[in-house]
């Protein structure tokens, strides 16, 4: 623990605990009990996980895959996660991008979005002047079909 190392160098324990947001009671309890040693803790595995994490800052599944691929060492991914927690390393959390299929930027990949020509005015003066289309997909066991229904929106004035 950092407080233990710095108090040996002559720094005040209380100030160090306040600076690191650690209560002095917790520090002294840790000092009394000693650093937790795990019977299953493998120092070589911890060093290898640290070495694999440093260059790319990837997550525990990637590190597990690298251990299998490079070292032929079969380790559970949750074991790698536990070692990462003990070592105090964590992969960066990447922001999830919102997937939008109709974007306003023409340079981006998007569906073709046509102008609103009808403007919700469905009254027509002659047949086939304005057509309304409904596109539906029908899924069946063997074949996917595209069903397109077109209808004229002719309204006869009374």
Buried (B, 14 or more C-beta within 10 A) or exposed (E): EEBEEBBEEEEEBEEBBEEEEBEEEEBEEBBEEEEEEEEEEEEEBBEBBBEBBEEEEBBBEBBBBBBEEEEEEEBEBEBBBBBBEEEEBEBEEEEEEEEEEEEEEEEEEEEEEEEEEEEEEEEBEEEEEBEEEEEEEEEEEEEEEEEEEEEEBBEEEE
